Amino acid sequence: MDSGAMRRRLALGATVVAASGALALAVPATAQAATAGSCAGHEVRSLPFGDGVVHVYKRNGYVCAVTVARQPGAKRAMSVSVQARGNRPVVDKGRYKYLAGPVTVHAGQRCVWVKGSVGGQSVSSGWILC
């Protein structure tokens, strides 16, 4: 590869990095947080509750969930869990500013139970996606 081609590739790489940095600054913090922790697949459910919302995604037999706070700010207790029927739940809980998760389980064709909480408020789905 000649030096001209190498310089063009380096310039293109620098442009891409600069553009992605500018885009990251333009996106609101809550959208950034949700995007950063999002799951693969398509969203099949949204479970809203007082201080947040749990987004549930499915892809190729896998179910993934993430809890997103409505008002990001100071760290507070947050959690998300997904349990495929017949298995133990997979849980992420702790003190977070924006989101808990993602957590993923292989459900196949089984029902799942999804839970999420922000602060003292929570949501529980019951058995879904059966």
Disulfide bonds with the S-S distance in Angstrom:
Cys39-Cys64 1.88
Cys111-Cys130 1.92
